[in-house]
Structures are given as structure tokens and as C-alpha cells.
Amino acid sequence: MGGSDSSDTSIATGSGSTAVSTTAEVPTSTGNSGDSDPDSTSTTGEMSSCAKLVWQGDFIGTPAELANYTEVTGVVRVRETDATDLQGMDCLERVGGFLEIRGNTALTALDGAERLKQVGTLLIVDNPVLVSIAGLQSLAIVDSRARIGDNPMLTNLHGLEGLTQTGENLEIAGNGALLDLQGLGSLATVGGTLLLSSNDSLLSCVGPSVLTSTGSVDVWSNAVLVDLDGLGSIVDLRFELRVTANPAITSLTGVSGASVHSDGRVEIKDNSSLPQCDAQAVSDAVTPLDFTGQIEVTGNQGTCP
């Protein structure tokens, strides 16, 4: 009944836009099946239950301060803390605004976020010792933008296997140790731009094997990336294909099956190992006969066969 559902949910309201849950009172679970998930298991292997608590507004604080909350309607900022993981967020399933995990100098993993299913925006940036995002294993939907950037020790994207879509951009940038895109195997749609930039160890785009549609693909300044073969499932590029300043790239055939919309843009330039003739062939392949958009294919200095 509607009255029963309402009484099972406690709501904490923060003051202004920077509410912190340190003063919120956590009610005792009644044991009602609506208040807990009897099948849930904590990262320690013990069964855990969660009260149905909703934080109204924005939250800024440490992960432990979100204990027992299943939803935050606004923003969650875990910023410049001394946390090593996200333990304490074990009950959190939804963040209505953006989840910002930024500038945490001791953060090595995202363990503790295993129940998180949906966020408005995802920002995981500037965490100098982060090596694993495996704690995001249940995350399926990012309503708008996702950025994973400037995490110098992150080598892979395992933990995002459940992610099926982003409403806007997916930006993977400045992760100096990232080797490939493994972990994005369920990603089908990127609403905005798929951006891959300044990942100095990125060797391969292998990973997003079911990605068919994206607004744009923007690949620039990845020092050792040799091809785009891992993006071969993309067929629909609504706005732009941009591949610039990747000194080791020798082939773009991985995206030759995509189609840029007739009023879109193709920019392939300043890739010092890519033959100009190959760059032009891919440009021709992705643009339809009625293409009226912009094309710039120049400065690719590899030797044509």
C-alpha cells in the first residue's frame, strides 16, 4: 500500500547545496523486506542490509557518512579526502546529480560502490594512486556525461562491464598507464562524443565490442596507439570523426564501417605515421555520397604503399 511504502523511507535534507550527512539520524531497520535487500553481500563476504534512506540535495563528505543511504537526489562529492576506497557507500544505488570522485590522494579502489546502478554524471578525476574501478560493477546508466581522467596509475577499465549507455560524452583522458578499453564490453550507446585523449600508454581500443552509435569519435594525442580496430562495431556517427596528432597510429580501418551523417565533419590530420592515402580512403568510406559537411585530411606523413 502507498502509505506503507512512504513510512518505510526516511529522508534527510541538507542545508543549502552543500549538505553533509553527519547530522542525519539513521533509523533502525524494522526487518521489513522493503527496507533491506536480503540477498546482498558486503565486500567482506558478510550479508548486509540497507535501510531505505534518501538524501535530499547535495552531499559533500567522506564515503562513511553515506552509510545506509540508497539514494542521493543531488550531487555526491568525494573530494580531497583521505579515503582509500568507498566503503560506507555500500547501500548507495542511485545519484540523481553527478558523482564526483576527485583529488583523493590515498584512494586506490572504488570498493564499496558495488550497488550503484545509475548516476546523473560520473567524474573520476585526479586520483593519483587509483588502480582499480572494479567497485562500479553494477553501474548500468550514466544519464549525461562520464569522465575518467588524469588517474595516472589506472591500467584498465574493469568494473564498467555493466555500463550500457551514457546520455552525453564518454571521456577517457590523461590516464597515463591505461593500456586498452577492456571493461566497456556492454557499452552500446554514447549520446555525445567518445573522447580518447592523452592516454600515453594506450595501445589498443579493444573493449567496446557492441558500441554501435555515438555522436562523435574524437581520438587525439595518444602517444602509442597504433589503430582503432576496437571501434569496429560503430556504424552510426552523427556528428564527427576526428583523429589528430596520434604519432604511432598507422591504420584507421577499424572505423571505416561507420557512417558520418551528411552534415557532419571528418578531421584526420597530423598523424605522423599514418599514410595520407589511407587517411583519405577512410574519409571517403565514412562519408555518404550526399555529404555536405566539412572534411580536413592533411598532415598525415606515413608512406603510402
C-alpha positions in Angstrom: 0.0 0.0 0.0 1.1 3.5 -0.7 1.1 4.6 3.0 3.2 1.7 4.0 5.8 2.5 1.3 6.1 6.1 2.5 6.6 5.1 6.1 9.4 2.8 5.2 11.5 5.6 3.7 13.4 8.1 5.7 14.6 11.4 4.1 17.4 13.5 5.2 17.6 17.1 3.9 20.8 19.0 3.8 21.1 22.7 4.3 21.7 24.6 1.0 23.7 22.9 -1.7 26.5 21.5 0.4 24.6 19.2 2.7 26.7 16.7 4.7 25.1 13.7 6.4 27.0 13.9 9.6 23.9 15.2 11.4 21.4 12.9 9.8 19.8 10.4 12.1 19.8 6.8 10.6 16.6 4.9 11.6 16.8 1.4 12.8 15.7 -1.2 10.3 12.4 -2.8 11.1 13.3 -6.0 9.2 10.6 -5.3 6.7 11.6 -6.7 3.3 11.1 -3.3 1.8 13.9 -1.9 4.0 16.6 -4.3 3.1 18.0 -6.5 0.4 18.2 -9.9 1.9 20.4 -11.2 -0.9 23.0 -8.6 -0.7 26.6 -9.3 0.3 29.2 -6.9 1.6 32.7 -6.8 0.2 33.8 -8.7 3.2 31.6 -11.6 2.3 29.1 -11.0 5.1 25.3 -10.5 4.4 24.3 -6.8 4.8 21.0 -4.9 4.8 20.2 -1.3 3.9 17.6 1.0 5.3 15.6 2.9 2.6 17.2 6.3 3.3 17.1 9.2 0.7 19.4 12.2 1.0 17.6 15.2 -0.5 20.0 17.6 -2.0 23.8 17.6 -2.4 26.3 15.7 -0.3 29.9 16.6 0.4 31.9 14.4 2.7 33.6 11.0 3.2 32.1 7.7 2.0 31.4 6.5 5.5 28.9 9.4 6.1 26.6 7.9 3.5 26.1 4.6 5.4 22.5 3.3 4.9 21.6 5.7 2.2 20.3 4.2 -1.0 19.8 7.4 -3.0 21.1 10.9 -3.1 18.9 13.2 -5.2 21.6 15.8 -5.8 25.4 15.8 -6.2 27.8 13.5 -4.3 31.3 14.8 -4.0 34.1 12.6 -2.5 36.8 15.2 -3.0 40.2 15.6 -1.4 39.6 13.1 1.3 42.0 10.6 2.9 39.7 7.6 2.0 41.4 4.6 0.4 38.1 3.2 -1.0 34.4 3.9 -1.0 33.4 1.7 2.0 30.4 3.3 3.6 28.6 3.8 0.3 27.7 0.2 0.3 23.9 0.9 0.1 24.0 3.6 -2.5 22.1 2.7 -5.7 21.3 6.0 -7.3 22.8 9.5 -7.5 20.5 12.0 -9.2 23.2 14.6 -9.9 26.8 14.0 -10.5 29.1 11.6 -8.6 32.4 13.4 -8.3 35.4 11.4 -7.1 38.3 13.9 -7.3 41.7 14.6 -5.9 41.7 11.8 -3.3 45.4 11.2 -2.7 45.1 7.9 -0.9 42.2 6.4 -3.0 43.3 3.1 -4.6 40.0 1.4 -5.4 36.3 2.1 -5.6 35.3 -0.9 -3.4 32.1 0.0 -1.6 30.1 1.2 -4.6 29.0 -2.3 -5.7 25.3 -1.5 -5.6 25.5 1.7 -7.6 23.3 1.4 -10.7 22.7 4.9 -12.0 24.2 8.3 -11.8 23.4 11.6 -13.5 27.1 12.4 -14.3 30.2 10.4 -13.4 33.5 12.2 -12.7 36.5 10.1 -11.6 39.4 12.5 -12.0 42.8 13.5 -10.5 43.2 10.5 -8.1 46.9 9.9 -8.2 47.1 6.3 -6.8 43.8 4.9 -8.1 44.5 1.5 -9.6 41.0 -0.1 -9.8 37.4 1.0 -10.5 36.1 -2.6 -10.1 33.7 -1.4 -7.4 31.4 0.1 -10.1 30.4 -3.3 -11.3 26.7 -2.7 -11.1 26.7 0.7 -12.8 24.5 0.5 -15.9 23.4 4.0 -16.9 25.1 7.4 -16.8 22.3 9.9 -17.7 24.6 12.5 -19.1 28.5 12.8 -19.1 31.1 10.4 -17.8 34.8 11.4 -17.5 37.6 9.2 -16.3 40.6 11.4 -16.4 44.1 12.1 -15.0 44.3 8.9 -12.9 48.0 8.1 -13.6 48.0 4.6 -12.2 44.8 3.2 -13.7 45.7 0.5 -16.1 42.2 -0.8 -17.2 38.5 -0.1 -17.0 37.4 -3.3 -15.5 34.4 -2.5 -13.3 32.4 -0.9 -16.1 31.2 -4.2 -17.6 27.6 -3.3 -16.7 27.6 0.1 -18.3 25.3 0.1 -21.3 24.9 3.8 -22.2 25.9 7.4 -21.5 23.5 10.2 -22.4 26.3 12.5 -23.3 30.1 12.3 -23.6 32.3 9.5 -22.5 35.7 11.0 -21.9 38.8 8.9 -21.2 41.7 11.2 -21.0 45.1 11.7 -19.4 45.3 8.2 -17.8 49.0 7.6 -18.3 49.0 3.9 -17.5 45.8 2.8 -19.3 46.5 0.1 -21.8 43.2 -0.6 -23.5 39.4 -0.2 -23.2 38.6 -3.6 -21.8 35.7 -3.3 -19.4 33.4 -1.5 -21.8 32.1 -4.7 -23.4 28.4 -3.9 -22.7 28.5 -0.2 -23.8 26.1 0.1 -26.7 25.4 3.9 -27.0 27.3 7.1 -26.3 25.0 10.0 -26.7 27.7 12.6 -27.2 31.4 12.2 -28.0 33.6 9.2 -27.3 36.8 11.0 -26.4 40.2 9.3 -26.1 43.0 11.7 -25.5 46.4 12.0 -23.9 46.5 8.4 -22.7 50.2 7.9 -23.1 50.2 4.0 -22.7 47.0 3.3 -24.6 48.0 0.6 -27.2 44.6 -0.6 -28.3 40.9 0.5 -28.4 39.8 -3.1 -27.8 36.9 -3.3 -25.4 33.6 -1.6 -26.6 32.7 -4.5 -28.9 28.9 -3.8 -29.0 29.1 0.0 -29.3 27.1 0.9 -32.4 26.1 4.5 -32.1 27.8 7.6 -30.9 27.6 11.3 -31.6 31.3 11.7 -32.4 34.6 9.9 -32.1 37.5 12.1 -31.1 40.9 10.5 -30.8 43.9 12.7 -30.2 47.3 12.8 -28.8 47.6 9.2 -27.7 51.4 8.5 -27.9 51.5 4.8 -28.7 48.1 3.9 -30.1 48.5 2.1 -33.4 45.0 1.6 -34.7 41.3 1.9 -34.0 40.4 -1.7 -34.6 38.5 -2.0 -31.3 35.9 0.5 -32.5 34.8 -1.6 -35.5 31.3 -2.1 -34.2 30.4 1.6 -34.6 28.1 2.1 -37.6 26.4 5.5 -36.7 28.4 8.7 -36.2 26.0 11.5 -36.0 28.4 14.5 -35.9 32.2 14.0 -36.3 35.1 11.7 -36.8 38.3 13.4 -35.5 41.7 11.6 -35.4 44.5 14.0 -34.8 48.1 14.1 -33.5 48.5 10.4 -32.7 52.1 9.8 -33.6 52.1 5.9 -33.7 48.8 5.3 -35.4 49.2 3.5 -38.8 45.6 2.4 -39.6 42.1 3.7 -39.3 40.3 0.7 -40.9 38.7 -0.1 -37.6 36.2 2.8 -38.1 35.9 2.5 -41.9 32.5 0.8 -41.5 31.0 3.8 -39.7 28.9 6.4 -41.4 29.1 10.1 -40.6 25.8 12.0 -41.2 25.6 14.1 -44.3 26.1 17.4 -42.5 28.9 16.2 -40.1 32.6 16.6 -40.1 35.7 14.5 -40.7 39.1 15.6 -39.5 42.1 13.3 -39.9 45.3 15.2 -39.6 48.8 15.4 -38.2 49.2 11.7 -37.5 52.9 11.3 -38.4 52.9 7.5 -39.0 49.5 7.3 -40.9 49.8 7.3 -44.7 47.9 10.2 -46.2 46.4 7.9 -48.8 44.9 5.6 -46.1 43.5 8.6 -44.2 41.8 9.8 -47.4 40.4 6.3 -48.1 38.8 6.2 -44.6 37.4 9.7 -45.1 35.8 8.6 -48.3 34.5 5.4 -46.7 32.7 7.1 -43.8 31.1 10.0 -45.8 27.9 9.3 -47.8 27.5 10.4 -51.4 25.3 13.3 -50.3 27.8 14.6 -47.7 27.7 18.4 -47.4 29.8 18.8 -44.2 33.4 19.6 -43.6 36.4 17.4 -44.5 40.0 18.1 -43.4 42.5 15.3 -44.2 46.1 16.7 -44.0 49.5 16.4 -42.4 49.5 12.6 -42.2 53.0 11.6 -43.1 53.2 7.8 -43.3 54.4 6.2 -46.5 51.7 5.2 -48.9 52.2 1.7 -50.4 
